[in-house]
């Protein structure tokens, strides 16, 4: 523990050689803003041995990459706990300076390149050395840590050019490297900002009972054993058991189904679900970091640093080729005795294009996807989406909208028509803001009928509504309501009710004058774009498209036939969905799973790539590799098109890089190219490849539209 330090507490959560992840609690108030965090970040980077520092505020974690020869995780923990707020007090404009540092380096190296030919001889070398200083520092650090790397080779090439006073070659290389790294950093920052927006906590304060009084406390201070109070409209912040109260709770985030469920004493309450009406007192059993959301947030944190197989293969190849290029330069000099040949060879290595263009292509695609309201959480997710050949959809909230609509109106009294039944129910339900009530009112507005005058409406929490129409009591609600509360007999119409249930309908029972007048059947509506999305996915390379659902088999079969799906599985439990995904994976399928509920999280995590809907539960969005930021499954087509085009572009760039640089190296080794010519050809081709990797999605969108035509 720390008394009066920057961190209230700091624990080592995970460690590998050269990398440690700490969990922290509490930051000094002056560090709550961006400049404060920027100053803290800079102060941590200044600690002995620290190479990289990255905060994840949502997970309350700090990741440090360090040099094992200079420090240890234990020493870093001591140093961090020793930091005082005064030692990291932000200077004016600290965050702005950090944000502009990379761009300033690019502009300086560009201006130096343009002006170097006209500057006085006495200032050309000092300015070129200043521009190349960041590269030199990075190369020196790499050499100490890993030996001969691409950065070292790049620095040697620049050093030879400077020694020969070939400022054009040196400054061109420096500018290109600065530009590539600045582009990559910029895109990465924007992608991270999108992620921070997605992972905002659902609530900052929680109401709990303390000594008989309700008090609001910060969400991260709720403890196991607290009695949490959640009223209408509130999100349940903990997993626990209902101590008292009566409420209708929407578990759409958990089950994917639109109808709310009744909660009372003794029943299980789940975090992330919403109290639509009523009020509950809940005994907190799982809070904070022990909840599912916190565990999956840790998964997301790890996924942000994951690289694709293509990116890692390219980087590995670039590192392997470094000694080869160095040997070729040495051999050229020994054979010819000409330093110009050696310098020309060193100007044309593979590393720049391989190690910069491919990551930039991934980051560019990820940022372009973000502009289309799609968050792709890493290069590996983009690569896996391009590889996906089997798409599996959850039903509710994905292929369907999750919004209920009236599909059946069945009366058991000939004096009332189906239209009368809908209008009668809507007349009393219009004062009620429950999803079922809103669906009934919406249905009434689409048909002819009359409004039924009634007395004051009585809301019976967790059951339904009641009023008086033309001197008779009318009740609208669940079967439990009309049978147990109103003592209305429903057995004469049991077959009809069971048939509607079997078809996957949600039922509203209407009692009038002490008798069952009729029932309304509701179901969620099919998204109008679902059929088009299925067809477009097949045009983009999907071999199989399936649906998994906990809904009734008849309803699932109807949807599958309507959409032209290849197969479906119905009446599934959450773990069964994940089991089917695992089975298909073992058979060789590359699966993209699309879902939106907490119950979909296991399948999202098990799939080759998981895609979460915009209205989905936080757990689903956290578990997924890709999160849609708008409520449209057409975004899946956009994401697939972006992924396919990005991988095609990367493959093209990869071939171009190997072909062009091999040709340039060969020509330089044979003395056919001067260092300037080698630099211009190499850097020019690399910049062209880099810019090709950075293209926006306009062409991708056109390709997607062409595929749908």
Secondary structure, DSSP 8 states (H G I E B T S, - for coil): --SSBSEEEEEEEEEETTEEEEEEEEE-GGGSSHHHHHHHHHHHHTSTTEEEEEEETTTTEEEEEE-TTT--HHHHHHHHHH-BGGGG---TTHHHHHHHHHHHHHHHHHHHHHHTTTS-HHHHHHHHHHHHHHHHHHHHHHHHHHSS-HHHHHHHHHHHHHHTT-HHHHHHHHHHHHHHHHHHHHHHHHHHHHHHHHT--S-SEEEEEETTEEEEEEGGG--TT-EEEEETT-B--SEEEEEEEEEEEE-HHHH--SS-EEEETT-EE-TT-EEEEEEEEEEEEE-GGGSHHHHHHHHHHHHHT---HHHHHHHHHHHHHHHHHHHHHHHHHHHH--HHHHHHHHHS-SHHIIIIIHHHHHHHHHHHHHHTTEEE--HHHHHHHHH--EEEEEIIIIIEEEEEEEEEEEESSTTS-HHHHHHHHHHHHTT--SHHHHHHHHHHTTS-------S--EEETTTEEEEEETTEEEEEE-HHIIIIIS----GGGHHHHHHHHHTT-EEEEEEETTEEEEEEEEEEEE-TTHHHHHHHHHHTT-SEEEEE-SS-HHHHHHHHHHHT-SEEE-S--HHHHHHHHHHHHHTT--EEEEE-SGGGHHHHHHSSEEEE-TTS-HHHHHH-SEEESSS-THHHHHHHHHHHHHHHHHHHHHHHHHHHHHHHHHHHHTT-S-HHHHHHHHHHHHHHHHHHHT--SHHHHHHHHHHH-
